[in-house]
């Protein structure tokens, strides 16, 4: 419990009259060492006594401690007896003691041997660890008060990756297995060869051996260095060869050091291409410092709460048991949290975790989150415009979305939706059907009115599909499934539960399921990234899985997604497809 100096003083003054007591400042609490410097500084500051492991010692004597044992050292700031007119002296002594020990004060009564620990901060009475007053910023990874000090709240660190540094392990070191700037000059007497030849000589291996055939211990040394062991490096000078001894830091460590030290944005990008994001070793990817993660509500810390899906988070808050006092304090906060979780749930996002990175959300998910925010604002008289909000939604979740859109309307708003989904069209109050074709053949109003009117309009292609007069025919025959297939073993990224999946090759395969069931995690995060890294030598880090079988049956893998085409604003369909090359050649003839 945090207390001010006045509160501590008031507590001490409540002791019986005549009580003898000492004001102690805890300097060392359960730490190994001789702590000679602590005693020297105490003497220099004019103090006379210390309590060492429960025994009062004079600072004029030589105090020698066993450096291998844990010790407790408290400075005796003052010795007092409770009587009238000691308030000023007591307050000054408490101020001094708290200042020396970062807010901690011990009041010891020798007659009964009791210690009373007080703190100006939130502190543990047993270990003395103290922390600042809790506030919302304390639980934010975007704030210095809450962010993990090592990764600054990112939850990850860029680390050099062996698979990117050694892209082709069928090559030897002499042939260029190490593909790293600064380590790809294999001329005699180059820095690269000076180090590699010294390694080969000291650890008895050949530079002509394929990297994959080298012993694991040698690979470890090449990647992580020789530690304190020194190599004999021979280099050529004008007067002959000279030798000097120096440890080898390892290729991975070298890349990471150069990345930290470089001032060149070009070289920074070069090194980043050899690195992958890894969870921060301090916070394990949780982004918050350990003090913030040590605060629990209902048995969960804030990271554990944010790792639950929206539907489970909602149930947790609704079922949370609080004391009568806590219920009063948290009533409004609880109401706000439940309200916002219900909005996310209502737009078909019950499967999302609150900690999900924005960069991993699909366009449809991002749009529905913005929609949930608008629902929470309870505005009236607003015109909302949505572009295909149902994209990527399973039929079950589309129904939730439609109910949400109707809810916006019922609040007194107008909603315009650009949509292809027939259920959304059937639930609309009014439809504007554009056409009749695309491009130069479009741009006209084909039909307008309620869904029933659109369905009765013979000119409306949309109406004909809504009534079932037109439909996409199913194929009468299916392509035969062969034994050629890829097999994914132990996929467990995001929602995947260590599943094994077989996908036949030479076929059109559809991966389906409700929103959040793991479709994108399986296909985009594991299958694509793993095969691209193996077959295309792409510098991608796939999601968690054990192995993929059958990848040798694929020449390469291409992901066609909805990301913008081209690299610059000047790109267009003709430049992206290469069509402009032929057009320019035609015009130059």
N, C-alpha and C positions, 0 to 999 in steps of 0.2 A: 504494500500500500504506500502510495506517495504522500509525504507530509512536508509541510514548511518548517522552517526553524522555529517559528512561534508555536506551531502545533507540537513539535518535539519537546520544546521547553515546557509547555503547559503539561504535557504528559509526565515529565520528570518531576515537576513541582507538586504533583499529586502524591508522590511518595511520602511516607510518614516523616514527621519532623525529626531531625537529628540523624537521618539516614546518611551514611557515608557512601559516596559513589565516585567512580572514575569516568571521565569522558575519553573514550578511545577512538582512534581513527584507524580502521583496518587498511593496511597497506599491501599485505600479501595474504591471500586466502587459498590455501591448499596447493601451493606451487613448489616444485622442486628447485633446489639451488642453495648456494651459500648466502646470497642476498647481501653481500658486503656493502654494495653501493647504497642500499636502503638505509643501513645503519650510518654510513658516512654522511648522507644527506640530512638525516635526522639530527646528528650531532652538529652539523654546520648550521642548521636552522635554530639551534639553541634549545632543543628538547633534551630532557634529562633521562627519561625512562621509556622502555618499550615492554610490551608483553609478548614473549616468544613462546609459542606452543603452550599457552596458559600460564607461563611463569613470568613474573615481573623481573626484568633485568635492568641494571644501570647502563647507560650508554657510555659511561667512563671506563667500563671494563671491556675486554676483548671478547667478542661474541663470535664463536666459530660454529657453523651449522653443517650437518651432513648434506652434501650436495645431491645425494641420491634419494633423500627422503622429502616428503611434502611438508611444508611448514606454514604456520599462521603467525603473522607479525602484525601487532597493533601498536600504534604510537600512543603513549599516555599524554594526552593534551592537557588535562587538568585533573586535580583531585579535590573534591568538594564535600562539604557536609551540608545537608539541607537545613537552612535556617533563613531568617529574614534578610532581605536586601541582597540576595545573590542572583537576582534575575538578570542583571546587566552582564555580570561575569559569566554566568551560565550561557547566555545567548552568544557572547563573543566566543566562548570555547566551542560551542556547537558549530558556529560558523567556520571556525578554523578546522575542526575535525572533518566537517563535510567537504570543505574545499580541498583538503589533502587526499581524500579517498573517493572523489567523484560522487559525492552525495550521501555516502554511508556514514553512520555514527553508531557506536556501541556504548551503552550505559551499563557499567558493571558495578554491582553492589557487593563488595568483598565479604560482608557479613553472611550472606546466604550463597555467594558464588554465582549469582545469576547474571546472565547477559541479556540485555534488551537491545535488539537491532532496529534501527530507524533508517529510513531512506528518503531522500528528496526525490528519488525516481522510483519507478516500478521495479522492484528487485526481489530476488529469491533470498530468503533468510539463510538457507543452507550453503549455497555456493557463492552468493554475493553478486551474481550476474544481474545487472540492472538494464532497463530499457526505457525509452522515452514514452510519454503519454500517448495512448492510442488515439489515432485520428484516421479519417478516410484515406489520407495520403500515405499512411503507413502501410496500406494494403494495395497500393498502386505501383505496378512495375514501370510506369512512366514518371514516377517521382523519385528523387534521390533518397527520400526517407524510406521507401519500400523496395526499391529495385535491388536485385542481387548485385553486390559490389564487384563481382568478377566479370559478369557479362553485361552489366548495366541494364538489366531487365530484358535483354533479348532472348534469354533462355538457351542460346546456342553460341558456339564459337566456330570460326572457320579453322579447320585443321587440314594440313596436307594429307593427301590420301595416296596410299601405295599403288592402288590400281590405276590412278591417273598419272603417277610419276613413272610407273613401269607399264605403259600401255600394251606392250608386246613382250611377254616373258619368254618368247621363243628366240629372242635375240640375246647375244652375250653382251657383257659390259663394253667390250671393245667394239661391238657392232652397233651400239647405241641403244641398249635396253633402257637406260635412264634418259628420258626425254624431258629435260628441264633446262631453262635458260641458265647459262653459266656452267652447265655440266654436259654440254653436247659438243665440245671440241676435243676430238680424239687424235689430234696430231701429236707426234712425239714432243715431249717437254712442255705440253700444255698443262695447266693446273689440274684439269680433269685427270689426265694420265698420271701425273705425279702422285696424286692421292690414290688412284685405283691400283697402280703398280705397287705402292707401299702397302696397301691393304692385302693385295695378293701375296706379297712376299711374307708379311707378318703372319697371315692366317692360312697360308699354304693352299691357295686355290688358283685356278686358271681364269684369266680374263676372257678366254675363248669359250668357256663353258656357258651353255644357255642358262639364262637367269633362272628359269623354272627348275633346272637340274642342280642348282647350288644347294648346299645344306641349309636348313632353316636358320642355324646359328649365324652363318655368313650373311644371309639376307637381313637378319636382324641388325647386324653391325653396319651394313651398307645403308639401311634406312634410318637407324637410330643412333649410330655412332659408336665410338670405342670407349666412351665414358672418360675416365682419368688416364687410361692407357694411351701412350704416345706412339705415333708412327715415325719412322725414319724417312723423311721426305728428301729426295735427291733432286736438285735442280741445277741447271746448267748456267754457268757464268762465262764471262770472257776468258777467264783463266782456267776453266775446267768445271768439274762438278763439285758442289758443296752439299752438305747434309745438315738439316736441322730437325729437331724433334717437336712434334705437336700432336695433340689429340685430334681425332676426326669427329665432327659434330653430327654426322649423318645427314643424308639427303633430305629427309622429312624435316628435321630440325633446321637445316639450312634454309629451306624454302620458307618456313614460318618466320624465321628471323629476318630474312630479306624482305618479306612481306611487311613486317612491322616497321622496318627501318627505311624502306624506299620512300622517296619524295616524288617519284615519277608516277603519274596516273596510268601511263601505258604499262609500266612494269607491274604496277599493282594489279591491273587486269590480267596480265600474263600469269602472275602467281595465283590469283583467285581461280583461274581455270584449272589449277592443280589441287584445289582444296574443296572440301565438302563441309557442310554444316554438321556439327556434332553437338549433342546435348552438353550444356555447361556442366563441368565437373563439380562446381560448388552447389548449384541449386537443382541439378539434374533436370534441367529444362523447365522448372517451375517458375522461373523469372523473378521470384521474390526472395528477399533475404530470410535467413532462418528464423529471425525473431518474429516476422510476420506469419511465417508458416507454423509457428508454435502456438498461435491463438486459435482456439477451437470453439465452435458454436454447434451444439447438438452432436458433438463427437466428430465433426468434420472441420478441417481448416479451409481457408478460402480456395486453395487450389483444388482440393478434393471436391468441394461443392461445385466449382466451375467445370470440372471434368464430367459431371453427370449430364445426361441429356436433359433438354428443357422439361420434358414430361416428368422426369424423376425429381428435378430441382423444384418444380411446382409442388409436388406431393410432399417433399421434404419440408418446405417452408410452411405448408398448410398444417402438417402434423407436428411441427416443432413445439416441444414442451418447454415453457418458460415459467419462471416464478411470477408471483403476482406483481411484484415491482417491475421485473423485466418486461412483462407483458404490456404494462402501461407505457414504459419507455419506448418499446419497439413497435407499438401499434401502428403508427403512421408509416414507418419504414417497411414493416411487413406488408402492409396494404399496397404500397407502391411496387414492391418486388413481385407480389402475386399478380397484380394488374399487368405488369410488363411481361411476365412469363406467360400469362394467359393470351396476350396479344400474339406472341411468337407461336404459341401452340395453335392458335386459331388460323394462322396462315400456312399451316402445314409444315412447320419447322420444329415439331416436337422431338425429332431425332437429333437435332444439333446440340453440341455441347457449347456452353457459354465461352469456353476458352478457345474455340476454333478460330484459327487465324483467318483474317479477312481475305488474304491472298488465295486461300484454298476454297473459297466459296464460289459456286457457279453464279452465272449472271442472274439466273432465276431466283436463287437463294438470296443474293444481295438485294434484288428488287423487292422480294417479299419481306425482308428485314426492314427496308425503308417503308414498306406498306404498314408493317406492324407499328412502326414509330408514329405514323400519321394517325392510325387508329387510336393510339394512346393520347394524342393531343386533343381529341374530341372537338375538332374544329367544325364549324357549320358554314354553309354557303361557299364551299371551295369546289373548284373543278379539278378533279384528279385525272391524270392521263397515264395509262399504263401500256407498256409495249410487251405483248405476249407474256403475261405473268405466269401462265400455266406451263411454260416451256420447262421440260425436265421433270414435271410432276407426274407421279403415279395417279391413276384414276381416284384412288381413295383420298389422296391429298387435294386433288382438284375440287372435290366437293367442299372441303374446308375453305379453300380459297374463294369459291363462289359465295359461300355464306358470309365471308369477310367483306367481299365487295358489296354485297347487299346491305351489310351492316353500315358501311360507309355511306351508302345511298340513304339509308333510313335515318341517319343523323342529320339529314338535310343538305347533303352534298350531291354533286353530279360526277359521274364516273364515265370516262371514255376509254375503251379498251381496244387495242389493235390485237386481234386474236384469230387463230385458226381452229381452236378447240371447239368441237361441236356442242359439248355440254355447256360451255360458257355462252355460246350463241343462243342456245335454247333457253337459257335462264335470263337472257337480256330482255329489257323492256322495249328496246328499239334497236334496229339493225340498219346500218348504212352499208350496202353491198356495192363494192367498186368493181370495175371491169370494163368490158367483158373479158379482155385478155391482159397480157403483161406488156410493159414497155410502150411502144407506139400504138399497140392495140388496146391499151387501157386508158385510164384517166377519166372515165365516165361513171355516172351513178346508174347502176343497172337496176337496183331495186332499193326501196326504202320503206321502213315501217316495222311493226311488231314481227316476231319470228313467224307467226302464222301467215302473215301477208307475204313474207319472203318465200316461204315454202310454196305458195300458190302462184308465184310469178314464174312463168315458163322461161323468161329470159335469164333468170338467176341461176348460175351454175351452183352457187352455194346452197340455194334452196333445194335443188335437185339432189344434192348429196345429203342434206338434212332429212329429206323425206325417204331416202333410200332408192330413189329412181335411178341414180347413178351411184356406183361404188367401185372400189378398186378390187378387181377379181383376184382371188387366191390362185396360186399356181396349181395346175392339175397334177404335175409330177414334181418331186423333190430330187435334188441331186443326191446321189448315193454317198453315204458316209463311209470313208475309207479308214484304214488303220493308221494313216499318217496324222499325227496330232501332237500338240504340245501339252505337257502336264506340269501344273504348278503345285508344288508340295509345300504345305505349312504356311499358307498366306494368312497373316494376322495384322495387317495395317489397319488403323482406325477401328472400324466395327467388325472386321473379319475375325473369325474364331478359329484360327489355325486350320483352314480348310484346304482340301486337295481338289483341284479342278482339272478336267481334261477338256481341251477344245480341239475339235477336228479341223484339219487344214483343207484348203480347197473348197470351202463352203462359206455360206453367209450365216454367221452365228450371231444371235441376238442375246445380249445379257440384260435381263429384265429384273424388276423387283420394285418394291415401294421405295419412296425417297428415303435416303439414309441407310439403305440395306447393305451398302458396300460395293455397288456396281463400279463407281469411279475409282474407288480404292484398289479394286482388283485389276481393272483394265488399264487405267491411266497410271496409277502409282506403282504397280508391280509389273504387270505383263509388258507394257510399253517401255518403261524405264529400264527394266532388267534386260530385255532383248536389245534395246537401243545401245545400252552400255556394252553388251557382249558382241553383237553383230555389227553395229555401226561405229563402235568405239566412242560413243557419245559420253560426255562427262556429266552423267546423271546419277543420282543416288536413288535407287528404287526403295519402295516400302519394304516392310519386314516380311521375309519368306525364307524357307529353307533352301529350296533349289528349284530350277526349271529343267525339265527333260524334253528333248526333241528340238531344241533351238537350232541344232545343226541342219534341220530340214528347211530353215528359213534363210534366204539370202540377205535380206535387210528388213527393217521395220520402219514404217512411216506413220506418224500420227497426224491426222487431219482434224483440226479443231476449229473453234470459232475465233481464234486470236486474229488480230489485224494482219493483213498481208503486207509484204514488203518491209524494208528497213527504214525508209524515209517517207516524209509527206509527199514526195514526188512519185512514189510508187502507184501503179494502177494495175488493173487486170492484165493489160497488154504487156507491161514490163515484167510482172510476176510470172506469167506463163511463158515468157520468152517470145511471144508473138511479135513484139516490136522489132526484134532482130530481123525477122523476115520482111516486115513492112518497110523498115529503113533500107534494107538491101534492095527491095523492089523500087523504091523511090530514087535510089542512087544509080540505078542502071541507065 
